[in-house]
């Protein structure tokens, strides 16, 4: 038998609030969420979301039955993150359009990738993964728009400058997760 009691007294719920201005900190987190949190930190909000059409903090919860993850996102997808249901740990946190926080180098969503590469010489295009990351890898991923992936791969393989584009998505992944699933494709210290 399975049962889940409806939360009647919402005054006791600590609604997690996204912070769209929070700094993007590789190997820590963004948007008020971090890799020290686990599924237990989201339990009340997730349970409450099953019974109410709209949750006060605007978080949406969805089970990914293919990979056994709990996917959570803000209403307009400014922030998205995944929790591995087997370990209970956050594996990645992504920010996109509408997110105003920046990396410590002053780069964020809407910034020029050329500016990012100039400000941080440890950033570069990774031919194995088709994204831009730091060497050694610290969990930061700047996603290349799909329409430019072939061109970026070609430029990087020939050692010429990448085409400029506006950064649309930045992802942080947990280093333990990265070491387990990207060993050989990423360089770790």
Number of C-alpha atoms within 10 A of each C-alpha: 2 3 5 6 8 11 14 9 7 11 8 9 13 11 19 16 14 18 16 18 14 17 18 28 18 22 19 17 25 27 23 15 19 20 20 12 14 18 18 11 14 16 12 17 22 20 15 20 17 13 12 10 8 13 16 13 13 16 22 19 19 12 14 14 8 6 9 13 21 19 18 20 20 18 14 14 17 20 27 20 23 24 24 19 17 9 11 16 19 25 21 23 26 24 26 19 16 15 25 19 20 19 17 11 11 13 20 26 22 16 15 15 23 15 15 19 17 10 13 12 10 12 20 17 23 19 15 11 14 20 18 20 21 21 17 12 19 21 24 25 23 24 18 22 16 10 8 15 15 13 13 25 20 14 15 18 12 9 9 10 10 18 12 12 15 15 21 20 20 23 22 25 23 22 21 12 16 18 16 9 11 14 11 10 13 19 13 15 6
